[in-house]
Amino acid sequence: MPTVQVNLYAGLRGYIGGKASVTVQIATDQTIQNVLTELEIPTEQTRILFVNGRPATTDTPVKEGDQLGIFPAIGGG
């Protein structure tokens, strides 16, 4: 099954046990929203999204090997 790497920042890391990143298996025709749902991250907790370093939205499709960057609504380290 295809996978994507999800990099979480600041308080969002709490959703994956405090780690900086996690690899997630995806099905075909998945979006960032599907990945957020899989990780049980509420959409309203996110603010800035990237796929492979490019700005994205929750509707942006993801595919094998993509790297997602997800930043919270409130900044921090």
Backbone as CSV, one residue per row, in Angstrom:
resi,resn,N_x,N_y,N_z,CA_x,CA_y,CA_z,C_x,C_y,C_z
1,MET,0.845,-1.180,0.000,0.000,0.000,0.000,0.887,1.239,0.000
2,PRO,0.520,2.278,-0.748,1.331,3.502,-0.812,1.406,4.205,0.542
3,THR,2.484,4.955,0.747,2.661,5.696,1.994,3.047,7.141,1.726
4,VAL,2.760,8.002,2.715,3.215,9.392,2.708,3.863,9.666,4.058
5,GLN,4.799,10.594,4.077,5.423,11.013,5.332,4.725,12.282,5.786
6,VAL,4.297,12.301,7.033,3.598,13.452,7.595,4.484,14.071,8.671
7,ASN,4.856,15.325,8.451,5.655,16.081,9.418,4.717,17.032,10.149
8,LEU,4.646,16.885,11.470,3.780,17.727,12.281,4.627,18.684,13.099
9,TYR,4.073,19.854,13.364,4.820,20.898,14.060,4.074,21.370,15.297
10,ALA,4.845,21.813,16.271,4.352,22.373,17.532,3.394,21.406,18.210
11,GLY,2.266,21.907,18.685,1.329,21.109,19.458,0.710,19.941,18.717
12,LEU,0.761,19.945,17.386,0.187,18.839,16.623,0.942,17.537,16.841
13,ARG,2.170,17.621,17.288,2.967,16.405,17.524,2.346,15.523,18.600
14,GLY,1.537,16.110,19.462,0.864,15.342,20.501,-0.065,14.275,19.935
15,TYR,-0.533,14.473,18.711,-1.426,13.496,18.078,-0.680,12.233,17.641
16,ILE,0.637,12.320,17.561,1.410,11.136,17.161,2.462,10.805,18.221
17,GLY,2.103,11.041,19.460,2.973,10.656,20.566,4.200,11.519,20.752
18,GLY,4.150,12.761,20.275,5.262,13.682,20.450,6.345,13.585,19.398
19,LYS,6.202,12.651,18.464,7.210,12.512,17.397,7.076,13.657,16.391
20,ALA,8.123,13.901,15.642,8.112,14.954,14.634,7.440,14.510,13.343
21,SER,7.484,13.215,13.044,6.889,12.743,11.798,6.416,11.306,11.939
22,VAL,5.581,10.917,11.008,5.034,9.570,10.981,4.761,9.205,9.522
23,THR,4.886,7.931,9.200,4.545,7.443,7.873,3.133,6.871,7.925
24,VAL,2.306,7.273,6.959,0.902,6.860,6.924,0.624,6.140,5.616
25,GLN,-0.046,5.010,5.698,-0.484,4.305,4.493,-1.723,4.995,3.947
26,ILE,-1.772,5.115,2.619,-2.915,5.766,1.978,-3.459,4.863,0.880
27,ALA,-4.726,5.046,0.594,-5.343,4.394,-0.560,-5.257,5.367,-1.732
28,THR,-5.639,4.935,-2.900,-5.651,5.841,-4.047,-6.746,6.883,-3.852
29,ASP,-6.595,8.000,-4.508,-7.565,9.103,-4.453,-7.776,9.652,-3.051
30,GLN,-6.701,9.751,-2.272,-6.780,10.309,-0.934,-6.357,11.776,-0.952
31,THR,-6.831,12.515,0.040,-6.492,13.930,0.183,-5.842,14.150,1.549
32,ILE,-5.366,15.358,1.766,-4.814,15.686,3.075,-5.879,15.485,4.152
33,GLN,-7.132,15.808,3.837,-8.200,15.612,4.823,-8.283,14.153,5.264
34,ASN,-8.130,13.221,4.333,-8.154,11.801,4.690,-7.021,11.456,5.642
35,VAL,-5.855,12.039,5.419,-4.700,11.782,6.285,-4.962,12.362,7.676
36,LEU,-5.510,13.576,7.739,-5.837,14.173,9.032,-6.837,13.304,9.792
37,THR,-7.835,12.798,9.088,-8.831,11.926,9.710,-8.182,10.652,10.233
38,GLU,-7.290,10.074,9.444,-6.593,8.856,9.858,-5.787,9.081,11.136
39,LEU,-5.185,10.254,11.257,-4.367,10.578,12.426,-5.197,11.179,13.568
40,GLU,-6.494,11.311,13.347,-7.418,11.880,14.333,-7.037,13.304,14.733
41,ILE,-6.616,14.091,13.729,-6.273,15.495,13.935,-7.446,16.337,13.434
42,PRO,-8.099,17.100,14.314,-9.208,17.947,13.876,-8.725,19.011,12.884
43,THR,-9.456,19.172,11.802,-9.077,20.131,10.762,-8.902,21.529,11.341
44,GLU,-9.754,21.900,12.291,-9.684,23.246,12.860,-8.412,23.480,13.675
45,GLN,-7.678,22.423,13.979,-6.414,22.556,14.690,-5.252,22.850,13.732
46,THR,-5.498,22.753,12.440,-4.441,22.988,11.447,-4.620,24.353,10.807
47,ARG,-3.509,24.918,10.348,-3.576,26.246,9.725,-2.831,26.291,8.391
48,ILE,-1.621,25.778,8.367,-0.794,25.842,7.161,-0.455,24.414,6.744
49,LEU,-0.700,24.111,5.471,-0.474,22.773,4.934,0.439,22.853,3.725
50,PHE,1.346,21.885,3.626,2.242,21.786,2.481,2.282,20.342,1.988
51,VAL,2.420,20.175,0.680,2.727,18.878,0.089,3.996,19.074,-0.725
52,ASN,5.039,18.371,-0.356,6.338,18.485,-1.028,6.823,19.931,-1.094
53,GLY,6.609,20.667,0.004,7.088,22.041,0.098,6.228,23.070,-0.593
54,ARG,5.093,22.666,-1.148,4.205,23.606,-1.834,2.922,23.789,-1.033
55,PRO,2.408,25.023,-0.990,1.177,25.264,-0.233,0.045,24.352,-0.709
56,ALA,-0.775,23.918,0.246,-1.856,22.992,-0.061,-3.086,23.324,0.778
57,THR,-4.183,22.627,0.478,-5.412,22.721,1.262,-5.804,21.305,1.667
58,THR,-6.831,21.191,2.483,-7.273,19.861,2.904,-7.775,19.030,1.730
59,ASP,-8.151,19.684,0.627,-8.636,18.976,-0.568,-7.521,18.544,-1.513
60,THR,-6.281,18.907,-1.208,-5.157,18.567,-2.077,-4.934,17.051,-2.075
61,PRO,-4.872,16.433,-3.262,-4.609,14.993,-3.330,-3.184,14.666,-2.880
62,VAL,-3.026,13.479,-2.326,-1.696,12.999,-1.950,-1.444,11.671,-2.648
63,LYS,-0.161,11.411,-2.916,0.193,10.175,-3.613,1.456,9.585,-2.994
64,GLU,1.766,8.383,-3.389,2.928,7.649,-2.895,4.170,8.534,-2.844
65,GLY,4.821,8.547,-1.685,6.084,9.251,-1.539,5.977,10.724,-1.195
66,ASP,4.765,11.285,-1.160,4.619,12.700,-0.813,5.049,12.949,0.620
67,GLN,5.514,14.182,0.858,5.837,14.627,2.211,4.896,15.767,2.556
68,LEU,4.146,15.583,3.643,3.193,16.588,4.080,3.769,17.353,5.252
69,GLY,3.580,18.651,5.258,3.932,19.496,6.383,2.650,20.088,6.922
70,ILE,2.392,19.894,8.207,1.149,20.364,8.803,1.488,21.205,10.031
71,PHE,1.071,22.467,9.977,1.343,23.419,11.051,0.045,23.767,11.764
72,PRO,0.115,24.022,13.067,-1.095,24.338,13.829,-1.572,25.764,13.599
73,ALA,-2.782,26.015,14.090,-3.372,27.353,13.983,-2.579,28.366,14.783
74,ILE,-1.967,27.948,15.866,-1.157,28.828,16.705,0.279,28.341,16.646
75,GLY,1.206,29.256,16.356,2.608,28.885,16.169,3.290,28.381,17.420
76,GLY,4.514,27.992,17.221,5.332,27.476,18.309,6.394,26.546,17.758
77,GLY,7.207,26.006,18.606,8.332,25.174,18.208,8.000,23.810,17.903
